[in-house]
Amino acid sequence: MLFFLVPVASIAALIFAIAKAAGIMKQPEGTDQMIKIAGNIRKGASAYLKRQYSGVALFFLVMLILLGVMAYGDNLGFLQTGLISDFVPFAFLTGGFFSGLSGFFGMKIATHANSRTANACRTSLNKGLKVAFSAGSVMGFTVVGLGLLDISIWYLLLKYAFGLGLQETTACMITFGMGASSMALFARVGGGIFTKAADVGADLVGKVEAGIPEDDPRNPAVIADNVGDNVGDVAGMGADLYESYVGSIISSMALAVSAFMSVPDLQMGGVVLPLIIAVVGVLLSMIGTVLVRTGEKTEQKQLLKALRRGTNFSAIVIAIAAFFLVWFLLGWQNIGFYFSILSGLLAGVLIGFYTEYATSDSYKPTKKLADTSKTGPATIIIGGIALGMNSVFVPVVVIGVAVLAAFTFGGGFFSAIPGVPAASSGLYGIALAAVGMLSTLGITLATDAYGPVADNAGGIAEMAGLEAEVRERTDALDSLGNTTAATGKGFAIGSAALTALALIAAYTDRIKELIASANNLDFSTQLEKVEEIFDKTFNLSVMNPTVLVGLFIGAMLPFIFAAFTMNSVGRAAQAIVVEVRRQFKEITGLMEGTAEADYARCVTLCTKSAQKEMIIPSLLAIIAPVATGLLLGVEGVVGLLAGATATGFLLAIFMANAGGAWDNAKKYIEAGNLGGKGGSNHKAAVVGDTVGDPFKDTSGPSINILIKLLSMVSIVFAGLVLAFNAIDLVKDFYIK
Amino acid sequence: MLFFLVPVASIAALIFAIAKAAGIMKQPEGTDQMIKIAGNIRKGASAYLKRQYSGVALFFLVMLILLGVMAYGDNLGFLQTGLISDFVPFAFLTGGFFSGLSGFFGMKIATHANSRTANACRTSLNKGLKVAFSAGSVMGFTVVGLGLLDISIWYLLLKYAFGLGLQETTACMITFGMGASSMALFARVGGGIFTKAADVGADLVGKVEAGIPEDDPRNPAVIADNVGDNVGDVAGMGADLYESYVGSIISSMALAVSAFMSVPDLQMGGVVLPLIIAVVGVLLSMIGTVLVRTGEKTEQKQLLKALRRGTNFSAIVIAIAAFFLVWFLLGWQNIGFYFSILSGLLAGVLIGFYTEYATSDSYKPTKKLADTSKTGPATIIIGGIALGMNSVFVPVVVIGVAVLAAFTFGGGFFSAIPGVPAASSGLYGIALAAVGMLSTLGITLATDAYGPVADNAGGIAEMAGLEAEVRERTDALDSLGNTTAATGKGFAIGSAALTALALIAAYTDRIKELIASANNLDFSTQLEKVEEIFDKTFNLSVMNPTVLVGLFIGAMLPFIFAAFTMNSVGRAAQAIVVEVRRQFKEITGLMEGTAEADYARCVTLCTKSAQKEMIIPSLLAIIAPVATGLLLGVEGVVGLLAGATATGFLLAIFMANAGGAWDNAKKYIEAGNLGGKGGSNHKAAVVGDTVGDPFKDTSGPSINILIKLLSMVSIVFAGLVLAFNAIDLVKDFYIK
C-alpha cells in the first residue's frame, strides 16, 4: 500500500511545478522590445520542437508497428520473438511521450522566464536569481513528477488492472524506459546539433569575420543561437534527465524482483524501496527549493551559498532518511543496502566536486590550460584533450570503489539473505546506488536548468539594448550556474554508469526468464535449474572470443557515435555560415542597423539540419545491439554492453571536461587575464572553446543516454536474439 | 631439430643486414657542408641514445634487483612470489638489451644513410631510393635477426643447457618479451617526445613567428628536429617492432604448450610452427628486398610499383608456404590452423588498405577534411577528431572477424584434436594470426623505415643549400614512404591487438600453472582437475563486478597514458620555444645568416626533457597491473587486460589516423589546393598538423606497446598477485 505514495508524490511535484510556473508568469516581461525578442525566441523554439516531435513521431510509429508485429507474431505463433508482453508497444510509446513532455514543459517555461529574468535583473541580481531558479525548479519537478506518474500508471495498470506478475510487470516497464531513452537521445542529439550549429555559425561569421559582439541583433543567427539554448540545454536536458531518473528506478525494481525471487516479502520491499526513496527525495527537494532564498544583498558568493544550502540540505537529509527506509522496508539484517545507496550518493558528490576542480578556472588545471594559449591554438587544443583524458582517472576510481562497495554491501556484507545469491542482491545494490544519486533530482536539476535561462536572459538584455549592469548580472547568474551544474553533471554521468551496469544485469535476467519459459520451468521456484542451463549455454567469460569481439564492438560504438554527432554539428554550422554570409552581403543596411536580419531563415535552417542529422546516430543505438545480437548471440551482446559502458563512461567524461575547461579557459582570459579579450591568447582560446562546444553539449551528454539505451534495446529484443543468431548456427554446424 | 633453422635464419638476416650496411657506407657522403650537418645530427642522436640508455639502465637495474629478490625469496622460502624461474631476471635483461640494440643499429645506419641519400638524389630519384631503402632493410633485418637470435639463445639455453621443461621454458621466455616491451616503451615514448617537441618547437617559433621556412639552418632547433627523426621514427620504431615481432612469436609458443599439453607430438610442432614461419618469412623478405629494383626512370609511380613488388611477393608466397608448413608440422587433420594464419595476414592487409584510404589525400575523407580548413582551425580540429573516431569502425570489424575466424579454425573447425579443449587451441589460433601478420616484417619494416631517412635527407639538402630538384626528389621519396607506411601501420596495430589477446590467454594459463604447483598437480596429466579448481576459484564473467571494475580501470589506462604523453610533448615543446626565442634575441646576426645558432643546446634540452618526461608514462605500464592485481586479484587483472586491449586498440587507431589525415590535409593544401601554402586555409591546416603530431608519433604508437606490456607484466607478477591481494582478504572476512 506504500506504493500509493508514489502517485501522490508525483501529483504533489506537478502541482509544485505549476505553482512555480504561475509565479513566474505573474512577473512583468519588460520593455516592448524585450517582449518582441522573447516572442521570436519562443516562436523559434516551438517551431523546432513541433518539427522534432513530428519527426520522432514517425520513428515511434515505425517502432510501434515493429513491436506490434512481434507481439502479434508471438501470440499467433508465426514468429518467435519472445516479447515480454503485449503491452510492450504501448509502454514504449508512453515512455517516449512523457520524456518528450518533460522537455516540452521545461522549454515552455524557460522561454517565458528568459525575458522575465532579464527584467528582474534590472532591479537586482537576487530578483533575477529567483525568477531563473523558479524556472529551473519547474523543469526539475516536472521531470520527477512525470517520471513518477508514468511509473505509477504502468505499475498499477499492469499489476492490478491486467493482473501481470511482479516479474512481468517490471520487465515490461523497462520498455517504457526504452521509449524514454529513445526520445531523450533524439532530443539531446537534435537539440545539441541545433544549439551548437547556431552557436558556432553565429560566432564564426559574426564575431570572427564581421567583428560584431556576441548576441548583437545585427547577426542573423542570433535568434537561432538563443533558440538553441532552449531546445538543446533545456528541452534536451529535460528529456535526458527524465530518462536517467526513470531508468535508475525501473532497473532497480527489475533487479529486486530477480534477486529476491525466493523471498516474496523482501521482493515487495525491494521493489518499493527505490520508489519510496524517490518519494522522500521529492519532498526534500521541495523543502530544499523553498530554502533557496537570500536577503536583498547582491553578493555573488552569498547567492552560491543560498543555492548550495538547498541542494546540501536535500542531499544530507536523504542520506539519513534512506537509512530508516532500508531498515523499515528490508529489515535490520539487510541494512547493508543502505550503504549501497550511500556509496552511490557519495560517488555522485565526489565526481561533481572533481568535475568542478577539473573544469573551473578557479583551479590549477584550467588555469594551466589557459596558459597554453600563449603558444597558439594548437597547444591549447593539445592541452585541452590531455586535460580531458587525464580527468577520467578520478571518476573511474570513484565509480570503481562505489560499484564494489555497493555490490559488496548488497551482496552479503550486512545483508546476508538465506536463499538469495550474493551476486543478484549485489547487483541490486549497484542499481540502488544510482537511485541514491538521483533521488534529489528535483532540486539538483533546478540548479542545473536555470543556467540556460540566465544565458538567454543575457542575450535578450544585449539585443534589447538594456543597461550594461543588467548584462553583468545575467552573466553573474550564468557563471554561478556553471559551478552548480558541475555537481549536476557528476550525478548524471555517475548514475548513467551505474544504471547501465544494472541494466546489463537486467539483460541476463531477461535471458534467464526466457530460458525458464522455453524449458517450462518456474522462474521463482526452479531458479537453480534455470541458472544451471544458463551457465551451460552461455560462457560470459572475458576469455570467450565472442564476448571479446562484442566488447570491441561495444567499445567502438561511443567513438562512432561521437564522430557522427561532431560531423553533424560541423555540417550544420557550415550551412549557417553560408546563410549568415549571404544575409550580410544581400541585405543592405544590415551592418548599419537600419535593416533587420531574416532571423527566421536561420532558425528554419538549424531546425532542418538538426532533424536530418539526428537520425543516423539515434538509429545506431537501436540497430547496433540488435545486429550484434543476431550475429554474435547473447554472449556478444553482453560483451557489447560492457564495452560500451566502459568506453562510453570514459568518452563522456573526457569530452564534457575538455569542453568545459576550454570554455572556462576562454572566460578566464576574457576576465582580463593573459592579455584579456581580443588578444592573440584570446583568439587561441576561442578556437579551443569552439572545438569544445560539440564535445560538451552534443556528443558528451548524448553518450550517457546511449549506453543505457543499448541495454534497454537488448532487453526488449532478447527473445528475438535468443531464437535466432548466426553464431549458434555456425556452432551447431561444427560442434557435433 | 627443425629448431636449428632458427639461429641459422637469424645469422643469415644479420649477415644480410651487415652486407646492406656495408653497401651504404661505400656511397659518397656529399659536400663538406653535408658531411658537417650529418655529423651534427649523428652526434646529437648518439648523445640522446647514450643518455636514454643510461636512464633506462637504471630502470633495468631496479627491476633486476626486484626480480632477483623475488627469485631469491622464492628459493629460500621467505617470500611467496611464484616467479617462473631463476632465469627471469636475466631473460628480462636480454630482452631489453636486444630491443635497445635494434633501435641503436637502426639509428646508426640511418644517420649514415641520410646524407648519402641526399647525395644520391643529386644523381637521380632511383639512386636515392636505393640508398634509403637499403637503410630501411638494414633496420628490418637487424630487428628480425636479433629477435630470432634472442629466442634461439634462450630456448637452447633453458631447454638444453639447463634442462627446463617446455612449459617452463616458454613461460620464462615471456619475461624477455617483457624486457623488450619495457625498452620499446621507453624508446617510443622518449623518442616520440624528443622528435615532436623539437618539431613543434621549431615550427612554432621558426615558421610561425620568425617566418623562415622549414629546415632553415638559421633555426636553432633545426638540428634537434632532424635528430628527432632518427631517435623517434627510427630508434623508437626499431625497438617497437622488435617487441611486436618477438611478442607475437613467444606468446604463440606459450599457448601451443598449454593447448597441446596432452598431445606431446603436436605440442612440439605447435611450438616450432611460429618459429618456422618466421624463418621462411626471413628468407622471403630477403628475396623480396632484392626484387626492389627499377630501371633508371624516375617516375614516382614506378618506384611505388617496385616497392610493392617486393612486399607483395613476400606476403603472397608466405600465404602459400604457411599452408605446407602447417600440413607438415601439425598434420593434415589440423590444417584449420593455416586458416587462422591466413585470417591474420588478410586482416593486416585490409587494415593497411583502409588506413591508407582514411588518411591519404588521394581519397575522400582527407580531401573533405582539408575542406573544413575554410572555416578556420576549430572546424579542421573537429573534423579531424571526427575522422579519427570514425576510422575505428572498419579495423574493429576486421579484427573482430579475424579473431572469430582464427579462433574457430584453431578451435575445432578442420582442427579437431582429441583431448585438446577447443578454447585453448582456438586461442593458439589467434596467436598464430598475429605471427602471420608479422612474418614478413623484414621487408615491411624496410619499406616503413626508409621514410625517416628520406625525411632527414631532405633536411640536409635544405640546410646544405643543394639544388631545389634534390629537395623535390627527397620529398617524393618521403611521400612515397607515407603510402607504404600505411600498410606497415595496419600490421603493427592489428598484430598488437591479436598478440595482446593471446597474452591474456597466456596470463590465465600462468595462473593455472601456479594453481597446479600449489596443489601438487601435474599440469599435463591432471589438466582437468586444474581447470576445475580454476573455474571454482575465479569467476571471469563480465557480470562479476570485480572483472567489471578491472575493465573500467583497463579501459582508462590508454586515456591516461595518452594524456601524459601529450602533456609531455607540450611541456618539452614549450621549453624549446623559450630557448629558440632566446637565441633569436641574443645571438646577433643569426637571422642575417652571419652567425651560427647554438644547435647543441636545443638537442640537449630535448634530450633532458624527453628523459624526464618518459619516466611516468612508462612506469604506469608496470605499476598499474601490479597495483590492480594486489587490490582486485586475478579477476581484476583479467578485466584490466581486456579493457586496456579494447580501448587501447581504438585510441591507437583514432590517434594515428586523425594525425595522419591532418598531416596529409596540410600537404594537400601545400600542393596548391584550396589556396595553397601561406593562405588562411593553410594556417588552419598547420594547426591541425601540429595537434596531430603527438597524436600519431608519440601517444598513438606507444599505446600498441602499452597493451602488450600490461599483459607481460601481469604474467611475470602473477605469483605475487595470487599469493596476496586485498579483495581475497575481504572475501575471506565476510564469506564464512
Interface residues (C-beta under 8 A of the other chain):
Chain A: V200 L204 V208 T372 T375 G376 P377 A378 T379 I381 I382 G383 I385 A386 L387 G388 M389 N390 V392 F393 V396 V397 I399 G400 V403 L404 F407 T408 G412 F413 A422 A423 G426 L427 I430 L501 I504 A505 T508 L540 S541 V542 M543 N544 P545 T546 V547 L548 V549 L551 F552 I553 A555 M556 F559 I560 A562 A563 F564 M566 N567 V569 G570 A573 Q574 V577 V638 G639 A642 G643 A646 T647 F649 L650 F654 V686 V687 T690 V691 P694 V730 Y734 I735
Chain B: V200 L204 V208 T372 T375 G376 P377 A378 T379 I381 I382 G383 I385 A386 L387 G388 M389 N390 V392 F393 V396 V397 I399 G400 V403 L404 F407 T408 G412 F413 A422 A423 G426 L427 I430 L501 I504 A505 T508 L540 S541 V542 M543 N544 P545 T546 V547 L548 V549 L551 F552 I553 A555 M556 F559 I560 A562 A563 F564 M566 N567 V569 G570 A573 Q574 V577 V638 G639 A642 G643 A646 T647 F649 L650 F654 V686 V687 T690 V691 P694 V730 Y734 I735
